[in-house]
Amino acid sequence: MNSIISPLRIRQMNSKNINLDGDFVLYCMISTRRLKWNFSLKYAVEMARKLDKPLLVVESLNMNHKWASDRIHNFVINGMLDNRIDFENTSITYIPFVETKSNQGKGLLQNLSDFSALVVIDDFPTYFPSIVVNNVGSKLPVMTVAIDSNGILPMKLAGKECITAHSFRRILHKNVLQYLENEVLGECLPKMDDLKKLPVEKINMIAKEINWEFTPLEWLWRASQQDSIGIDALSSINIDHNVYPVNNKMGGSKNAFMKMNDFVHKKLNNYSKERNKPSEKATSGLSPWLHFGHISPHEIVFNILSKEKWDAGLINESRIGSRSGWWGLSESSEGFLDQLITWRELGFNFAHFRRDHTSWTSLPQWAQDTLEAHSLDYKEEVYTFEELESANTSDPVWNAAQNQLIREGIIQNYLRMLWGKKILQWAPDAKTAMTWMIQLNDRWALDGRDPNSYTGIFWVLGRHDRAWFERPIFGKVRYMTSNSTSKKYNLEKYLKIYS
Ligand SMILES: Cc1cc2nc3c(=O)[nH]c(=O)nc-3n(C[C@H](O)[C@H](O)[C@H](O)COP(=O)(O)OP(=O)(O)OC[C@H]3O[C@@H](n4cnc5c(N)ncnc54)[C@H](O)[C@@H]3O)c2cc1C
């Protein structure tokens, strides 16, 4: 492995040269929105040092993407305020930029790259960040590299998309040690105390020349509030104001760390017993912070391995590819790492290799065939999209799950599976069910628009699963009912909160 980061994390976006006359190295932070365990930052710092240039980090938030809303803006802006503090003690110039007028950010990256020696940008395989990195990154006038900080394994490592969690697990177990040693247990921050500082006058002059209006700190602070102050600040931007900020979820690395710490030290021991119980808040709840890059899976794994005093001698090679037993950790830690690494990174792997990861064609052939064969089956109940969105069905368990999505921007994992399966049962056909699940989840979920969103939604339709007994509507795709869920788990508390 290369001294800075693994070469598999680096994607060269164009064939342009480094501009040795550039004023700075530019790091455009679009998805790895943090200081620690950030490989884009590590790479950018190393290059800035080599080229003897200052480093400018611009964290941006646009308004012109499909699901832009108060919920997303509030969460990301809270993260920017944390990052501002984190970068304050370094010699790196950090500028948070939120588009507050239509098209204000258009051309910003191109304009800044004219002054850059080289551009570093976060690599992310879905939604708006993937459009930015693939479309804009390739057109810039200087050398541009996209860096993957998404998972413990680089997205490209497997060489192709994995069809099953088992095949991904085998690759994980065969390769993870070197990544643990170099990237998880190694330094989480690059050495940056000897970096040149970009003079304030210089960046102000450049901003004037390219007509770049900085986002006022005072406005950022107001927009980070979750009460009427925040709502009022965001009201001037053309985004979806009906999707309001979630009260108990504040974005940012600081909150992510506290949540992670609390989970690892207070809840993790019971994870395998409790994680599927909808009425217990037994999981980490970290998916929104993971999605926006406010916390790295590396930091979570580091804390779990440290807590368990793990070392490589505990590995049981005979369990290679198995869901449990390979790490030599407690049952709960192994179960959690299987979700955090295998299942989470299976989604990144799939989205990286399959451009069609949000389309019907990404389903395995058996699933497409069986769902199409059953597309005309009789349905006792059919709902419109609006009825579903407003949680207006005859099923109290489903309505509660939908209410949780609307109010808290998340659904408990077990109920999230049921939520999807019922949409498949109630939508006019499976392709419409797919579109509706994506629309509902991408609009309302704080962790939506993520590779895991599409892993989950397409799992409902058969991806990464096997064929089961054939039945109406579902064909051979796995079936779930609210009745069996109610029998399996005590839902009383959950229904009381979310009905
Ligand atoms: C229909 C459907 C839609 C989903 N949409 C999303 C989504 O938009 N965003 C999202 O992050 N996850 C999604 N999931 C997967 C899963 O429900 C969530 O990741 C999990 O509930 C998040 O809660 P947590 O952070 O407390 O998870 P924990 O149990 O604490 O797990 C830790 C982390 O591991 C990852 N993880 C856990 N379970 C899964 C899983 N089944 N698949 C992939 N990764 C997993 C997540 O990053 C999670 O934050 C979806 C699942 C389904 C069935």
The ligand as an ORCA input file, in Angstrom:
! r2SCAN-3c Opt
* xyz 0 1
  C     -36.519     -0.664      2.222
  C     -35.225     -0.316      2.912
  C     -34.681      0.947      2.757
  C     -33.478      1.277      3.378
  N     -32.972      2.529      3.200
  C     -31.800      2.871      3.770
  C     -31.265      4.172      3.580
  O     -31.872      5.020      2.922
  N     -30.070      4.469      4.146
  C     -29.393      3.558      4.907
  O     -28.309      3.871      5.403
  N     -29.881      2.308      5.103
  C     -31.067      1.949      4.566
  N     -31.565      0.695      4.787
  C     -30.788     -0.277      5.573
  C     -31.041     -0.242      7.095
  O     -32.409     -0.243      7.356
  C     -30.402      0.957      7.771
  O     -29.057      1.072      7.379
  C     -30.411      0.841      9.303
  O     -31.720      0.643      9.753
  C     -29.857      2.102      9.897
  O     -30.021      2.119     11.293
  P     -28.761      2.120     12.258
  O     -27.797      3.162     11.833
  O     -29.294      2.171     13.630
  O     -28.146      0.704     11.927
  P     -27.181     -0.231     12.798
  O     -27.879     -1.517     12.996
  O     -26.675      0.476     13.972
  O     -25.998     -0.542     11.759
  C     -24.859      0.314     11.606
  C     -24.723      0.726     10.167
  O     -24.594     -0.419      9.325
  C     -25.250     -0.185      8.085
  N     -26.380     -1.113      7.947
  C     -27.144     -1.639      8.936
  N     -28.092     -2.454      8.416
  C     -27.927     -2.422      7.086
  C     -28.584     -3.046      6.001
  N     -29.587     -3.890      6.183
  N     -28.158     -2.784      4.750
  C     -27.113     -1.951      4.529
  N     -26.442     -1.338      5.517
  C     -26.838     -1.562      6.776
  C     -25.774      1.239      8.140
  O     -24.804      2.096      7.578
  C     -25.927      1.467      9.626
  O     -25.912      2.815     10.005
  C     -32.789      0.325      4.155
  C     -33.344     -0.948      4.314
  C     -34.549     -1.268      3.705
  C     -35.112     -2.649      3.871
*
